[in-house]
Amino acid sequence: MKQLGVLIMVILGLGCRPEPTAEYDLVISNVNLIDGTGSQLQNGVSIAVIEGKISAIEKMVKGKAKMHIDGKGKYLIPGLFDCHIHTIDYRKDFPKFMHYGVTSVFITGGSLCTDAYYVEMRQHGNQDSIPSPRVFHTSQHFTMEGRHPSKTYVGNQWRDGESIFYLKDTLQIEKLVERVAKQPIAGIKLTIEDGPHPPFVERMPIAFIEKTVKEGEKRGLEVFAHVSDNEELEMAISAKVQNLVHFTGVDIDLKDGTQVQLLSEFKKRDPSWVTTLMIDKSFWYPLYPKWFEKETLLPEYRKMTRAVTEKSKWFAKGYLNRYKEFYELESDSLKDLITPQVEDIQWLYENGFNMVLGTDIGGDFNFQGHSLHEEMELLQMGGMLPLDILKMGTLNAAKMLNVEAELGSIEVGKIADLVLLDHNPLETITNTLSIHTVLKNGKIQKRIAQ
């Protein structure tokens, strides 16, 4: 009986012991959360991180923290994605993306993009000591000799079989797809378009597009295609391409039953479509010197006024005139210029297309990191809501790259790539530039001193 009493006391004693206190690597407390899923803002929550992953999202996180950030009055969003970039100097470019809260990039080929160069960029993106976004990428360009981009950007160092693949016949495609499938690519980069501006080149024949898609499907690879007008859009959809990495140049006509039906067929593939409105704005930059005066631009970007020449202004004026003629516009205001494209993007978004943010960075006036915020500003200028725009630059992007289980939103179990803002981006998307802190794997990243 005495032993029974002792046993009961032991059991009761065990039951009364306090639960072990959690120890976190980081806690961001009392912050306003915009989680990237499209859900509304949550006021005054705490985010806890252990070993680079989000372990708790609660009103009050109980436990000790090695590092604490007071989020009172601030706004937390997921790390941003730029899903169409090019770089010829990633060591110089990558810190700029991180400075602006772009914690992941999607590289869609380039003149230096050999297998070895891709390895270097992935390795650089995998660490979190030196500021660098995570690196996702396609294969090298699948195109044809004398076509876009090697013909239209002749100054670049394209090397057939290394940084670019010139398709000579459809029989060759099977071996090329087999080769790139051995690399950790998001998919095959296929250049259908005839170029971004005159003199235009020939488009890729439809048989080559269809063959690339079929060979990719055999190996579980999707195609990411370049298109720049309605005819190329029709070619891509007819050939069963799964993703498009440009929007500019396309003009959706909802009165055109054939086009609407074509888009309906495209939607069945659950495609992703990258915006790239910054292509147009970057071409117009030489005509608008005040754009360079924006305080959020890094000093080296503001100094790009030196790159504006009479030739660049002549080109910009010609491009602008062709653009206005295409969309039947008279105004030169940026809002009026961009609204036709944004209205189409919004229609696609509202009708279930996975619309994703991208800039096509690589040109003179398309700025690493900053231009993604300009892309968001253009979308808001044309009528889209900040909450939807943020989802396009976070969770939608992660979905396109098949990493939504790990990235793209602030949810328990996901990697803690985060951006802390001083002002509310839901009031105006330009507040995404009010960056207080950038985190990757839950670790504070060094930003560029200004």
Secondary structure by P-SEA (a helix, b strand, c coil): caaaaaaaaaaaaaaaccccbbbbcccccccccccccccccccbbbbbbccccccccccccccccccccccccbbbbcbbbbcccccccccccaaaaaaacccbbbbcccccccaaaaaaaaaaaacccccccbbbbccccccccccccccccccccccccccbbbbccccaaaaaaaaaccccccbbbbbccccccccccccccaaaaaaaaaaaaaaccccccccccaaaaaaaaaaccccccccccbbbbcccaaaaaaaaaaaccbbbbbbccaaaaaaacccccccccccccccccccccccccaaaaaaaaaaaaaaaaaacccccccccccaaaaaaaaaaaaaccbbbbbcccccccccaaaaaaaaaaaaaaacccaaaaaaaacaaaaaaaccccccccccccccccbbbbcccccccccccccccbbbcccbbbbcccc
